Amino acid sequence: MTDNKLTISVTVDGEVRTVTVTAFGGTLNAGGYYHVTLTINDVQIVPSANVTDNGYAADNTTIQNNTPSVV
């Protein structure tokens, strides 16, 4: 924390996103818990692999609810 501002850096897909929070005003206590909500808006999502959903029947027209898919 510098100049009463808290800077948080998050790495998403190899890109560093940084946000500076000024609302704390230099009153952070060591060992304390603080809640900060970050919303990261991106202009492009580039898929790096295919996602296979095994929840479809062989004819691709009926969805089977008995096969959970984990992504």
N, C-alpha and C positions, 0 to 999 in steps of 0.2 A: 504494500500500500504506500503510495507516494502522493504528496500534496492533498491528503484527505480523499483520495480517489482509489478505489479498488479495481484493478485490472484483472480480468479473467480471460485466459486463453484456452480454447478448445480446438483439438485437431479432429477434423471431419474429413475422411477420405484423403488424408495426406495434406489437406489444406488447413492452415491455422486461421481460426476466426477469433477475433479479439473484441471484447466489450469492456467499457469502462463504466463502473457504477459510482455515482457521486452522492447518492442519497445517504450513505452511511456517515458521512461527515467526520470521519476519523474516530468514531466511537466503537470500533471493533474490539472485543475482549478476547484474549488468548483462551483457547479451549471452548469458546462459545459456538453455538450453532446458528447459522444464518441461512435463510431461504432466498434464493435468487432464481427467477424464472428466465431462461434464455430462449428466445425464438430466433432460429437461424433460417433466414430466407436465402434461397439459392436460385440462380437463374437457370441452371441446367442440371439434370440428373442423368448420368451416363451409366447404364448398366454394364457390369463387368462379367456377368455370367447369366446363363438361362436359369429360370426357376421352373422346376417341374412340379406340377400338381397331380398327385396320384389319386385324387378324389373323383376323377371322372371315370365313367364306364367306358368299355371298349368302343362303343359306337359314338362317343363324344356328344351325345344328345341328352344323356341322363346323368345328373350329379348324384353320386352316392354319398349319403351323409354318414356312413359308418366308417369312413376312412379319413382320419384327421390328417391335415396337412400342416407341417411345421415349416415356417420360413425363417 
